[in-house]
Amino acid sequence: MRRALPIFVVLAGLLVAIAVVNPYFLEPTAFLAFVKRAAPLVILAAGQYFVIVSGEFDLSVGSLVTAEVVIAARLIDGSAEATWPVLALMIAFGLIVGLVNGAVTTLLRVPSFITTLGMLLILSGAVFLWTGGSPRGALSEQFRQLGRGSLGPVPWSVLILVAVAAAAVWATRARFGHTLVAAGDNDRAAALSGVRVARVRTVAFMISGLSAAVAAILLGGFAGVSAQVGKGLEFQAITAVVLGGVVLGGGRGSVAAAMAGAFTLEALFTLLNLYGISGALEPAVQGVIIIAAVALGAVRFPRARAAAAS
């Protein structure tokens, strides 16, 4: 848990800095609005955590979010009656994409970077072919309420985020979470100790696909239908996870810290916006964070292993 402490300190510092620039941020309405904006990325980061800590990557979540929103709009087309069946279909589609990613990676032994990059291109191409670059259809008001509505003073997206976060923390503390970390740390040793590495990693990809489906539901409700709604989210999710101290390559990390990393990234972008700094710098900031985190991990963990061996 001590490894996760720095990201919570950084997050607290950024929140204080935002409050100094904008005192209104401290009011419950404004703070809940911040959490509401961050919820899709936090959920994606939670799903990405399971894949990365198992020693793999999932680059397909951004295009999956886009595909989910575009498909939902086309199928619902403003019909309230179609809302819940389509929501169930979105969840199933996310799980199926995760299953395919996991099966290709573990059974066919295609590196996950290549597998999910290929899935990203397949989904992006399919969406463009289907829509011609201009999505058709419309989401129903019932669907939109999940992203922008509220239960009393608390937005639905915040309640959904709390449920997802609780489930993610529970999963990491259960036997599945321990076997996942073992597979990421040393898959051969884990297999010799009885861990079904292929199955565990495939489930991790399915969790990532499920998180993308939930994020798509929230983003569709919050931002509406767009062929660009999920653009770049895969890199934001990976940035959030490494910012939370999860080691690229697997075996170390905390899902709570990964979600805190997503909040930190959202807080950083909010602060930059308050200072009038162009949003065009966001990808550059993400790149710096990823390179710095990987470089720091390369320096720290060999030393930690050497110290442990001695």
Contacts in CASP RR format, 6 or more apart in sequence:
PFRMAT RR
TARGET T0000
AUTHOR 0000-0000-0000
METHOD contacts of the structure
MODEL  1
MRRALPIFVVLAGLLVAIAVVNPYFLEPTAFLAFVKRAAPLVILAAGQYF
VIVSGEFDLSVGSLVTAEVVIAARLIDGSAEATWPVLALMIAFGLIVGLV
NGAVTTLLRVPSFITTLGMLLILSGAVFLWTGGSPRGALSEQFRQLGRGS
LGPVPWSVLILVAVAAAAVWATRARFGHTLVAAGDNDRAAALSGVRVARV
RTVAFMISGLSAAVAAILLGGFAGVSAQVGKGLEFQAITAVVLGGVVLGG
GRGSVAAAMAGAFTLEALFTLLNLYGISGALEPAVQGVIIIAAVALGAVR
FPRARAAAAS
1 254 0 8 1.000
3 245 0 8 1.000
3 252 0 8 1.000
3 253 0 8 1.000
3 254 0 8 1.000
3 257 0 8 1.000
4 244 0 8 1.000
4 245 0 8 1.000
4 253 0 8 1.000
4 254 0 8 1.000
4 256 0 8 1.000
4 257 0 8 1.000
4 260 0 8 1.000
7 243 0 8 1.000
7 244 0 8 1.000
7 245 0 8 1.000
7 257 0 8 1.000
7 260 0 8 1.000
7 261 0 8 1.000
7 264 0 8 1.000
8 257 0 8 1.000
8 260 0 8 1.000
10 264 0 8 1.000
11 260 0 8 1.000
11 261 0 8 1.000
11 263 0 8 1.000
11 264 0 8 1.000
11 267 0 8 1.000
14 264 0 8 1.000
14 267 0 8 1.000
14 268 0 8 1.000
14 271 0 8 1.000
15 25 0 8 1.000
15 267 0 8 1.000
17 271 0 8 1.000
18 25 0 8 1.000
18 267 0 8 1.000
18 270 0 8 1.000
18 271 0 8 1.000
18 274 0 8 1.000
19 25 0 8 1.000
19 26 0 8 1.000
21 271 0 8 1.000
21 274 0 8 1.000
21 275 0 8 1.000
22 30 0 8 1.000
22 274 0 8 1.000
24 30 0 8 1.000
25 31 0 8 1.000
25 34 0 8 1.000
28 153 0 8 1.000
29 153 0 8 1.000
32 153 0 8 1.000
32 154 0 8 1.000
32 155 0 8 1.000
32 158 0 8 1.000
33 155 0 8 1.000
34 266 0 8 1.000
34 267 0 8 1.000
34 270 0 8 1.000
35 155 0 8 1.000
35 157 0 8 1.000
35 158 0 8 1.000
35 161 0 8 1.000
35 263 0 8 1.000
36 147 0 8 1.000
36 155 0 8 1.000
36 157 0 8 1.000
36 158 0 8 1.000
36 222 0 8 1.000
37 222 0 8 1.000
37 266 0 8 1.000
38 262 0 8 1.000
38 263 0 8 1.000
38 266 0 8 1.000
38 267 0 8 1.000
39 157 0 8 1.000
39 158 0 8 1.000
39 160 0 8 1.000
39 161 0 8 1.000
39 218 0 8 1.000
40 65 0 8 1.000
40 157 0 8 1.000
40 215 0 8 1.000
40 218 0 8 1.000
40 219 0 8 1.000
40 222 0 8 1.000
40 233 0 8 1.000
41 215 0 8 1.000
41 233 0 8 1.000
41 236 0 8 1.000
41 237 0 8 1.000
41 240 0 8 1.000
41 262 0 8 1.000
41 265 0 8 1.000
41 266 0 8 1.000
42 161 0 8 1.000
42 164 0 8 1.000
42 165 0 8 1.000
42 240 0 8 1.000
42 259 0 8 1.000
42 262 0 8 1.000
42 263 0 8 1.000
42 266 0 8 1.000
43 160 0 8 1.000
43 161 0 8 1.000
43 164 0 8 1.000
43 211 0 8 1.000
43 214 0 8 1.000
43 215 0 8 1.000
43 218 0 8 1.000
44 61 0 8 1.000
44 62 0 8 1.000
44 65 0 8 1.000
44 211 0 8 1.000
44 212 0 8 1.000
44 215 0 8 1.000
44 233 0 8 1.000
44 236 0 8 1.000
44 237 0 8 1.000
44 240 0 8 1.000
44 262 0 8 1.000
45 237 0 8 1.000
45 240 0 8 1.000
45 241 0 8 1.000
45 258 0 8 1.000
45 259 0 8 1.000
45 261 0 8 1.000
45 262 0 8 1.000
46 164 0 8 1.000
46 165 0 8 1.000
46 168 0 8 1.000
46 211 0 8 1.000
46 255 0 8 1.000
46 258 0 8 1.000
46 259 0 8 1.000
47 58 0 8 1.000
47 168 0 8 1.000
47 207 0 8 1.000
47 208 0 8 1.000
47 209 0 8 1.000
47 210 0 8 1.000
47 211 0 8 1.000
47 237 0 8 1.000
48 58 0 8 1.000
48 61 0 8 1.000
48 208 0 8 1.000
48 211 0 8 1.000
48 237 0 8 1.000
48 238 0 8 1.000
48 240 0 8 1.000
48 241 0 8 1.000
48 258 0 8 1.000
49 168 0 8 1.000
49 241 0 8 1.000
49 246 0 8 1.000
49 253 0 8 1.000
49 255 0 8 1.000
49 258 0 8 1.000
49 259 0 8 1.000
50 168 0 8 1.000
50 171 0 8 1.000
50 180 0 8 1.000
50 204 0 8 1.000
50 207 0 8 1.000
50 208 0 8 1.000
50 255 0 8 1.000
51 57 0 8 1.000
51 58 0 8 1.000
51 112 0 8 1.000
51 201 0 8 1.000
51 204 0 8 1.000
51 205 0 8 1.000
51 207 0 8 1.000
51 208 0 8 1.000
52 238 0 8 1.000
52 241 0 8 1.000
52 242 0 8 1.000
52 246 0 8 1.000
52 248 0 8 1.000
52 249 0 8 1.000
52 250 0 8 1.000
53 180 0 8 1.000
53 181 0 8 1.000
53 184 0 8 1.000
53 204 0 8 1.000
53 246 0 8 1.000
53 247 0 8 1.000
53 250 0 8 1.000
53 251 0 8 1.000
53 252 0 8 1.000
53 253 0 8 1.000
54 180 0 8 1.000
54 181 0 8 1.000
54 183 0 8 1.000
54 184 0 8 1.000
54 200 0 8 1.000
54 201 0 8 1.000
54 204 0 8 1.000
54 250 0 8 1.000
54 251 0 8 1.000
55 112 0 8 1.000
55 183 0 8 1.000
55 184 0 8 1.000
55 187 0 8 1.000
55 201 0 8 1.000
55 249 0 8 1.000
55 250 0 8 1.000
55 251 0 8 1.000
56 105 0 8 1.000
56 112 0 8 1.000
56 201 0 8 1.000
56 204 0 8 1.000
56 205 0 8 1.000
57 112 0 8 1.000
57 113 0 8 1.000
57 116 0 8 1.000
57 238 0 8 1.000
58 98 0 8 1.000
58 101 0 8 1.000
58 112 0 8 1.000
58 116 0 8 1.000
58 205 0 8 1.000
58 208 0 8 1.000
58 209 0 8 1.000
58 234 0 8 1.000
59 113 0 8 1.000
59 116 0 8 1.000
59 117 0 8 1.000
59 119 0 8 1.000
59 120 0 8 1.000
59 234 0 8 1.000
60 97 0 8 1.000
60 98 0 8 1.000
60 101 0 8 1.000
60 116 0 8 1.000
60 117 0 8 1.000
60 118 0 8 1.000
60 119 0 8 1.000
60 120 0 8 1.000
60 123 0 8 1.000
60 212 0 8 1.000
60 234 0 8 1.000
61 208 0 8 1.000
61 209 0 8 1.000
61 211 0 8 1.000
61 212 0 8 1.000
61 215 0 8 1.000
61 233 0 8 1.000
61 234 0 8 1.000
61 237 0 8 1.000
62 120 0 8 1.000
62 212 0 8 1.000
62 230 0 8 1.000
62 231 0 8 1.000
62 232 0 8 1.000
62 233 0 8 1.000
62 234 0 8 1.000
63 119 0 8 1.000
63 120 0 8 1.000
63 121 0 8 1.000
63 123 0 8 1.000
63 124 0 8 1.000
63 127 0 8 1.000
63 230 0 8 1.000
63 234 0 8 1.000
64 94 0 8 1.000
64 97 0 8 1.000
64 119 0 8 1.000
64 123 0 8 1.000
64 209 0 8 1.000
64 212 0 8 1.000
64 213 0 8 1.000
64 216 0 8 1.000
65 212 0 8 1.000
65 215 0 8 1.000
65 216 0 8 1.000
65 219 0 8 1.000
65 229 0 8 1.000
65 230 0 8 1.000
65 233 0 8 1.000
66 123 0 8 1.000
66 124 0 8 1.000
66 127 0 8 1.000
66 216 0 8 1.000
66 226 0 8 1.000
66 227 0 8 1.000
66 228 0 8 1.000
66 229 0 8 1.000
66 230 0 8 1.000
66 231 0 8 1.000
67 93 0 8 1.000
67 123 0 8 1.000
67 126 0 8 1.000
67 127 0 8 1.000
68 90 0 8 1.000
68 93 0 8 1.000
68 94 0 8 1.000
68 212 0 8 1.000
68 213 0 8 1.000
68 216 0 8 1.000
68 217 0 8 1.000
69 135 0 8 1.000
69 139 0 8 1.000
69 216 0 8 1.000
69 219 0 8 1.000
69 220 0 8 1.000
69 224 0 8 1.000
69 225 0 8 1.000
69 226 0 8 1.000
69 229 0 8 1.000
69 230 0 8 1.000
70 127 0 8 1.000
70 130 0 8 1.000
70 131 0 8 1.000
70 135 0 8 1.000
70 225 0 8 1.000
70 227 0 8 1.000
71 89 0 8 1.000
71 90 0 8 1.000
71 93 0 8 1.000
72 86 0 8 1.000
72 87 0 8 1.000
72 89 0 8 1.000
72 90 0 8 1.000
72 139 0 8 1.000
72 143 0 8 1.000
72 216 0 8 1.000
72 217 0 8 1.000
72 220 0 8 1.000
73 135 0 8 1.000
73 136 0 8 1.000
73 137 0 8 1.000
73 138 0 8 1.000
73 139 0 8 1.000
73 225 0 8 1.000
74 130 0 8 1.000
74 135 0 8 1.000
74 136 0 8 1.000
74 137 0 8 1.000
75 82 0 8 1.000
75 86 0 8 1.000
75 89 0 8 1.000
76 82 0 8 1.000
76 83 0 8 1.000
76 86 0 8 1.000
76 137 0 8 1.000
76 138 0 8 1.000
76 139 0 8 1.000
76 140 0 8 1.000
76 143 0 8 1.000
77 137 0 8 1.000
77 138 0 8 1.000
78 137 0 8 1.000
78 138 0 8 1.000
78 139 0 8 1.000
78 140 0 8 1.000
79 140 0 8 1.000
80 140 0 8 1.000
80 141 0 8 1.000
80 142 0 8 1.000
82 140 0 8 1.000
83 140 0 8 1.000
83 142 0 8 1.000
83 143 0 8 1.000
86 143 0 8 1.000
87 143 0 8 1.000
87 217 0 8 1.000
90 213 0 8 1.000
90 216 0 8 1.000
90 217 0 8 1.000
91 210 0 8 1.000
91 213 0 8 1.000
91 214 0 8 1.000
93 213 0 8 1.000
94 206 0 8 1.000
94 209 0 8 1.000
94 210 0 8 1.000
94 212 0 8 1.000
94 213 0 8 1.000
95 206 0 8 1.000
95 209 0 8 1.000
95 210 0 8 1.000
95 213 0 8 1.000
97 119 0 8 1.000
97 123 0 8 1.000
97 209 0 8 1.000
97 212 0 8 1.000
98 202 0 8 1.000
98 205 0 8 1.000
98 206 0 8 1.000
98 208 0 8 1.000
98 209 0 8 1.000
99 202 0 8 1.000
99 205 0 8 1.000
99 206 0 8 1.000
100 119 0 8 1.000
101 112 0 8 1.000
101 115 0 8 1.000
101 116 0 8 1.000
101 119 0 8 1.000
101 205 0 8 1.000
101 208 0 8 1.000
101 209 0 8 1.000
102 112 0 8 1.000
102 115 0 8 1.000
102 201 0 8 1.000
102 202 0 8 1.000
102 205 0 8 1.000
102 206 0 8 1.000
103 202 0 8 1.000
104 110 0 8 1.000
104 115 0 8 1.000
105 111 0 8 1.000
105 112 0 8 1.000
105 115 0 8 1.000
105 201 0 8 1.000
105 202 0 8 1.000
105 205 0 8 1.000
106 197 0 8 1.000
106 198 0 8 1.000
106 199 0 8 1.000
106 201 0 8 1.000
106 202 0 8 1.000
107 198 0 8 1.000
112 205 0 8 1.000
120 234 0 8 1.000
127 133 0 8 1.000
127 227 0 8 1.000
128 227 0 8 1.000
131 227 0 8 1.000
133 227 0 8 1.000
134 227 0 8 1.000
135 225 0 8 1.000
135 226 0 8 1.000
135 227 0 8 1.000
137 225 0 8 1.000
138 225 0 8 1.000
139 220 0 8 1.000
139 221 0 8 1.000
139 224 0 8 1.000
139 225 0 8 1.000
143 217 0 8 1.000
143 220 0 8 1.000
143 221 0 8 1.000
144 220 0 8 1.000
144 221 0 8 1.000
144 224 0 8 1.000
145 156 0 8 1.000
145 221 0 8 1.000
146 156 0 8 1.000
146 157 0 8 1.000
146 160 0 8 1.000
146 217 0 8 1.000
146 218 0 8 1.000
146 221 0 8 1.000
147 155 0 8 1.000
147 156 0 8 1.000
147 157 0 8 1.000
147 217 0 8 1.000
147 218 0 8 1.000
147 219 0 8 1.000
147 220 0 8 1.000
147 221 0 8 1.000
147 222 0 8 1.000
148 155 0 8 1.000
148 157 0 8 1.000
148 221 0 8 1.000
148 222 0 8 1.000
149 155 0 8 1.000
149 156 0 8 1.000
149 157 0 8 1.000
150 156 0 8 1.000
151 159 0 8 1.000
157 218 0 8 1.000
157 222 0 8 1.000
160 214 0 8 1.000
160 218 0 8 1.000
164 211 0 8 1.000
164 214 0 8 1.000
165 256 0 8 1.000
165 259 0 8 1.000
168 255 0 8 1.000
168 259 0 8 1.000
169 255 0 8 1.000
169 256 0 8 1.000
171 177 0 8 1.000
171 207 0 8 1.000
171 255 0 8 1.000
172 180 0 8 1.000
172 254 0 8 1.000
172 255 0 8 1.000
176 200 0 8 1.000
176 203 0 8 1.000
179 190 0 8 1.000
179 195 0 8 1.000
179 200 0 8 1.000
180 200 0 8 1.000
180 201 0 8 1.000
180 204 0 8 1.000
181 250 0 8 1.000
181 251 0 8 1.000
181 252 0 8 1.000
181 253 0 8 1.000
182 189 0 8 1.000
182 190 0 8 1.000
182 193 0 8 1.000
182 195 0 8 1.000
182 251 0 8 1.000
183 190 0 8 1.000
183 195 0 8 1.000
183 197 0 8 1.000
183 200 0 8 1.000
183 201 0 8 1.000
183 251 0 8 1.000
184 190 0 8 1.000
184 249 0 8 1.000
184 250 0 8 1.000
184 251 0 8 1.000
185 250 0 8 1.000
185 251 0 8 1.000
185 252 0 8 1.000
187 197 0 8 1.000
190 197 0 8 1.000
191 197 0 8 1.000
215 233 0 8 1.000
216 229 0 8 1.000
219 229 0 8 1.000
219 230 0 8 1.000
220 229 0 8 1.000
223 229 0 8 1.000
235 283 0 8 1.000
235 286 0 8 1.000
236 262 0 8 1.000
236 265 0 8 1.000
236 286 0 8 1.000
237 262 0 8 1.000
238 290 0 8 1.000
239 265 0 8 1.000
239 286 0 8 1.000
239 287 0 8 1.000
239 289 0 8 1.000
239 290 0 8 1.000
240 258 0 8 1.000
240 259 0 8 1.000
240 261 0 8 1.000
240 262 0 8 1.000
240 264 0 8 1.000
240 265 0 8 1.000
241 258 0 8 1.000
241 261 0 8 1.000
242 248 0 8 1.000
242 289 0 8 1.000
242 290 0 8 1.000
242 293 0 8 1.000
242 294 0 8 1.000
243 261 0 8 1.000
243 264 0 8 1.000
243 265 0 8 1.000
243 289 0 8 1.000
243 293 0 8 1.000
244 253 0 8 1.000
244 254 0 8 1.000
244 257 0 8 1.000
244 258 0 8 1.000
244 260 0 8 1.000
244 261 0 8 1.000
244 264 0 8 1.000
244 293 0 8 1.000
245 252 0 8 1.000
245 253 0 8 1.000
245 254 0 8 1.000
245 257 0 8 1.000
245 258 0 8 1.000
245 293 0 8 1.000
246 252 0 8 1.000
246 253 0 8 1.000
246 254 0 8 1.000
246 257 0 8 1.000
246 258 0 8 1.000
247 253 0 8 1.000
247 297 0 8 1.000
247 301 0 8 1.000
248 293 0 8 1.000
248 294 0 8 1.000
252 301 0 8 1.000
265 286 0 8 1.000
265 289 0 8 1.000
268 285 0 8 1.000
269 279 0 8 1.000
269 282 0 8 1.000
269 285 0 8 1.000
272 279 0 8 1.000
272 281 0 8 1.000
272 282 0 8 1.000
272 285 0 8 1.000
273 279 0 8 1.000
END
